Amino acid sequence: MSERAAVLNPLTERYTSWLSLPDRSTADTSEENPDDVVLMPMVLRIERSTPPARTALLEAAASAAVAVCLDPRSGQGGPWHEAVSGWVDGRIRKVTRRARGSHWRAVTELPGITVTVGGAEVRALLPARVADMPRELTRLQISGSELPADEPGAPPEGRPVLWLNPHVGMTAGKAAAQVGHATMILAALLHGDTRRADAVGEHAEGELRRWHDAGFPCAVRTPDAETWRELLPGDDPASAWRDRGVAAVRDAGFTEIDPGTVTVLARWPREVEAGS
């Protein structure tokens, strides 16, 4: 598993430095060529007559994003490696689109992974340059992905919990991208721990493997303001991960929210129940 997760090395290495950037710097694209921007497309299946539950859709999106990254085809020498590794080496931008009917069926023929949670389906596709996106994707709508809030109850024990910022409103599409970032960061930090030549490294290797084998289950919830405040990593994100298993997603603010906003706090459990 460590060899496969090596594709996330760039994300592991820049995690703490990204959180320390000034807010405005997170949105700095002065050194980017717009023609070379690479995105991971994520397609949300939202049928008009039977829309999915919002929480289930977000949990499917979170699992699908990391599943593509840690798929054997994304490993060194695999057919997806170049696309995934090149994308992770830069900004891990994602774009979410919605599809239904024949448009959804067409998307399932593109390279990627579909995850289903509670009847909600999301397909994460191979990262690609915006200019190279196939018509099956470009014809899909980005807007219109909003779904009503639901009441999913307490998160199941033994699963990572992705806590959404209770102070920031996000459409389902925006939140889907953010929780996809969160699972990737969790996997990257676990992978970073596996490189330690001690019991911590051995434990992290086992945790990452079990999570992979279980299909990357997770729970998405919105905390109250006090819980959010207690979870924040503060000025020492490395210690927050080491001591509390907490990782933060900080958005560049290209859409919907301000640059530098922490959108998700992901908390790793002490044990992940395989197959739960």
C-alpha positions as CSV (number, residue, x, y, z in Angstrom):
1,M,0.0,0.0,0.0
2,S,2.9,2.4,0.7
3,E,4.2,2.1,-2.8
4,R,0.7,2.8,-4.2
5,A,0.2,5.8,-1.9
6,A,3.5,7.3,-3.0
7,V,1.5,9.1,-5.7
8,L,0.4,11.4,-2.9
9,N,3.9,12.3,-1.8
10,P,3.6,15.9,-3.0
11,L,0.5,16.4,-1.0
12,T,2.1,15.0,2.1
13,E,5.1,17.3,1.8
14,R,3.2,20.5,1.3
15,Y,0.4,20.0,3.7
16,T,1.7,22.1,6.6
17,S,3.2,24.8,4.4
18,W,-0.2,25.3,2.6
19,L,-1.9,25.9,5.9
20,S,0.6,28.5,6.8
21,L,0.2,30.7,3.7
22,P,-1.4,34.1,4.0
23,D,-5.0,33.9,2.9
24,R,-4.5,35.9,-0.3
25,S,-1.5,33.7,-1.3
26,T,-3.7,30.6,-1.5
27,A,-5.4,32.1,-4.6
28,D,-2.2,33.2,-6.3
29,T,-2.1,31.8,-9.8
30,S,0.4,34.2,-11.3
31,E,2.8,31.4,-12.2
32,E,0.1,29.2,-13.9
33,N,-0.7,29.0,-17.5
34,P,-4.5,28.9,-17.8
35,D,-4.3,26.5,-20.7
36,D,-2.5,24.0,-18.5
37,V,-4.9,24.0,-15.5
38,V,-5.7,20.4,-14.6
39,L,-8.8,19.3,-12.7
40,M,-10.3,16.1,-11.4
41,P,-13.9,16.0,-12.7
42,M,-16.4,14.6,-10.2
43,V,-19.9,13.9,-11.6
44,L,-22.9,13.8,-9.2
45,R,-25.8,11.7,-10.3
46,I,-28.9,13.8,-9.5
47,E,-32.0,12.5,-11.1
48,R,-34.9,14.9,-11.3
49,S,-37.5,12.6,-9.9
50,T,-35.3,10.8,-7.3
51,P,-32.6,13.1,-6.1
52,P,-30.1,11.6,-3.6
53,A,-29.7,12.7,0.0
54,R,-27.1,15.4,0.4
55,T,-25.1,13.7,3.1
56,A,-24.9,10.3,1.2
57,L,-23.9,12.2,-2.0
58,L,-21.0,13.9,-0.2
59,E,-19.8,10.7,1.4
60,A,-19.8,9.0,-2.0
61,A,-17.8,11.9,-3.4
62,A,-15.3,11.8,-0.6
63,S,-14.7,8.1,-1.1
64,A,-14.5,8.3,-4.9
65,A,-11.8,11.0,-5.0
66,V,-9.3,9.0,-2.9
67,A,-10.3,5.8,-4.6
68,V,-9.0,7.1,-7.9
69,C,-5.7,8.1,-6.3
70,L,-5.1,4.8,-4.6
71,D,-6.3,2.6,-7.3
72,P,-3.7,0.1,-8.6
73,R,-3.9,1.8,-12.0
74,S,-2.7,5.1,-10.4
75,G,0.5,3.4,-9.1
76,Q,3.9,3.6,-10.6
77,G,3.8,2.0,-14.1
78,G,0.0,2.0,-14.2
79,P,-2.1,3.5,-17.0
80,W,-3.5,6.2,-14.7
81,H,-0.2,7.1,-13.0
82,E,0.8,10.0,-15.3
83,A,-2.5,11.7,-15.1
84,V,-2.9,11.3,-11.3
85,S,0.7,12.1,-10.3
86,G,0.9,15.2,-12.5
87,W,-2.2,16.5,-11.0
88,V,-1.2,15.8,-7.4
89,D,2.1,17.5,-8.0
90,G,0.2,20.8,-8.5
91,R,-3.1,22.1,-7.1
92,I,-5.6,19.3,-6.5
93,R,-8.4,21.2,-8.1
94,K,-11.7,19.5,-8.7
95,V,-14.7,20.4,-10.7
96,T,-18.2,19.0,-10.0
97,R,-20.9,18.6,-12.5
98,R,-24.3,17.0,-12.3
99,A,-25.8,14.4,-14.6
100,R,-28.8,12.2,-15.1
101,G,-30.3,9.7,-17.5
102,S,-28.3,9.1,-20.7
103,H,-25.7,11.7,-19.7
104,W,-24.9,9.8,-16.5
105,R,-24.6,6.6,-18.5
106,A,-22.2,8.2,-20.9
107,V,-20.0,9.4,-18.0
108,T,-19.7,5.9,-16.6
109,E,-17.9,4.9,-19.8
110,L,-15.1,7.4,-19.1
111,P,-12.0,6.3,-17.0
112,G,-12.8,6.7,-13.3
113,I,-14.4,5.1,-10.3
114,T,-18.1,5.3,-9.2
115,V,-18.9,5.0,-5.5
116,T,-22.5,4.5,-4.2
117,V,-23.5,5.4,-0.7
118,G,-27.1,5.0,0.4
119,G,-28.3,5.1,-3.2
120,A,-26.3,8.2,-4.0
121,E,-23.8,7.8,-6.9
122,V,-20.7,9.9,-7.7
123,R,-18.1,9.1,-10.3
124,A,-14.6,10.6,-9.9
125,L,-12.7,10.7,-13.2
126,L,-9.1,10.9,-14.2
127,P,-7.6,14.4,-13.9
128,A,-7.3,16.3,-17.2
129,R,-6.6,19.7,-18.6
130,V,-9.7,21.8,-18.9
131,A,-9.0,22.2,-22.6
132,D,-8.9,18.4,-23.0
133,M,-12.2,17.6,-21.3
134,P,-14.4,15.3,-23.4
135,R,-17.8,16.4,-24.6
136,E,-19.5,13.9,-22.3
137,L,-18.2,16.2,-19.5
138,T,-18.3,19.7,-21.0
139,R,-22.0,19.4,-21.9
140,L,-22.9,18.8,-18.2
141,Q,-24.1,21.6,-15.9
142,I,-21.9,22.8,-13.0
143,S,-24.7,24.8,-11.4
144,G,-27.9,23.3,-10.0
145,S,-26.3,20.8,-7.7
146,E,-27.9,22.1,-4.5
147,L,-29.7,19.6,-2.4
148,P,-31.7,20.2,0.9
149,A,-29.9,19.6,4.2
150,D,-30.8,16.3,5.8
151,E,-30.4,14.8,9.3
152,P,-28.0,11.8,9.0
153,G,-27.7,11.3,12.8
154,A,-24.5,10.5,14.7
155,P,-21.5,9.3,12.6
156,P,-20.8,5.6,12.7
157,E,-18.0,4.5,15.0
158,G,-14.7,3.7,13.5
159,R,-14.9,5.9,10.4
160,P,-13.1,9.1,9.6
161,V,-15.5,12.0,10.1
162,L,-15.3,15.0,7.7
163,W,-16.7,18.0,9.6
164,L,-18.0,20.8,7.3
165,N,-17.4,24.4,8.4
166,P,-20.7,25.5,10.1
167,H,-19.9,29.1,9.4
168,V,-19.7,28.8,5.6
169,G,-22.4,28.0,3.2
170,M,-21.5,25.7,0.3
171,T,-23.5,24.1,-2.5
172,A,-23.5,20.4,-2.7
173,G,-21.1,20.6,-5.6
174,K,-18.6,22.8,-3.7
175,A,-18.9,20.6,-0.6
176,A,-18.3,17.5,-2.7
177,A,-15.0,18.8,-4.0
178,Q,-14.0,19.8,-0.4
179,V,-14.6,16.5,1.1
180,G,-12.8,14.9,-1.8
181,H,-9.8,17.0,-0.8
182,A,-10.2,15.9,2.8
183,T,-10.0,12.1,2.1
184,M,-6.9,12.7,-0.1
185,I,-5.2,14.6,2.7
186,L,-6.0,11.9,5.2
187,A,-4.5,9.3,3.0
188,A,-1.5,11.5,2.3
189,L,-0.8,12.1,6.0
190,L,-1.3,8.4,6.8
191,H,1.2,7.6,4.0
192,G,3.6,10.1,5.5
193,D,3.3,8.3,8.8
194,T,4.1,4.9,7.1
195,R,7.6,6.1,6.3
196,R,8.5,6.1,10.0
197,A,10.6,3.1,11.0
198,D,8.8,2.5,14.2
199,A,5.5,1.2,15.6
200,V,3.7,4.4,14.4
201,G,4.7,3.6,10.9
202,E,3.6,0.0,11.0
203,H,0.2,1.1,12.5
204,A,-0.4,3.7,9.8
205,E,0.4,1.2,7.1
206,G,-2.2,-1.1,8.5
207,E,-4.8,1.7,8.9
208,L,-4.4,2.8,5.4
209,R,-4.6,-0.7,4.0
210,R,-7.8,-1.4,6.0
211,W,-9.4,1.8,4.9
212,H,-8.6,1.0,1.3
213,D,-9.9,-2.6,1.6
214,A,-13.2,-1.3,3.1
215,G,-13.7,1.1,0.2
216,F,-12.7,4.3,2.0
217,P,-15.9,4.7,4.1
218,C,-16.3,8.0,5.8
219,A,-19.0,10.2,7.5
220,V,-19.8,13.8,6.6
221,R,-21.4,15.9,9.2
222,T,-21.7,19.6,10.2
223,P,-20.6,20.3,13.8
224,D,-21.8,23.1,16.1
225,A,-19.6,26.1,16.5
226,E,-18.0,25.0,19.7
227,T,-17.0,21.6,18.3
228,W,-15.6,23.3,15.2
229,R,-13.5,25.6,17.3
230,E,-12.1,22.8,19.4
231,L,-11.1,20.8,16.3
232,L,-9.3,23.6,14.6
233,P,-5.5,22.7,14.3
234,G,-4.4,26.3,15.1
235,D,-0.8,27.3,14.4
236,D,0.6,23.7,14.6
237,P,-1.1,21.4,12.1
238,A,1.6,18.8,12.4
239,S,0.8,18.4,16.1
240,A,-2.9,18.4,15.5
241,W,-2.5,15.4,13.2
242,R,0.0,13.6,15.4
243,D,-1.8,14.1,18.7
244,R,-5.5,14.3,17.6
245,G,-5.7,12.8,14.1
246,V,-7.1,16.1,12.8
247,A,-6.4,17.4,9.3
248,A,-7.7,20.6,7.7
249,V,-8.8,21.5,4.1
250,R,-8.0,25.1,3.2
251,D,-9.6,26.4,0.0
252,A,-8.0,28.7,-2.5
253,G,-11.3,30.6,-2.9
254,F,-11.7,30.3,-6.6
255,T,-15.5,29.7,-6.2
256,E,-18.2,30.5,-3.6
257,I,-15.9,31.3,-0.6
258,D,-13.1,33.5,0.4
259,P,-9.4,32.5,-0.2
260,G,-7.8,30.7,2.7
261,T,-11.1,29.5,4.3
262,V,-10.9,26.2,6.2
263,T,-13.8,24.3,4.7
264,V,-13.4,20.8,6.2
265,L,-11.8,19.4,9.3
266,A,-11.2,15.7,8.9
267,R,-10.7,13.5,12.0
268,W,-9.1,10.1,11.8
269,P,-10.5,7.5,14.3
270,R,-8.5,5.3,16.5
271,E,-9.7,2.3,14.6
272,V,-11.3,2.0,11.1
273,E,-13.7,-0.9,10.9
274,A,-13.0,-2.8,7.7
275,G,-16.2,-3.4,5.7
276,S,-18.2,-1.1,8.0
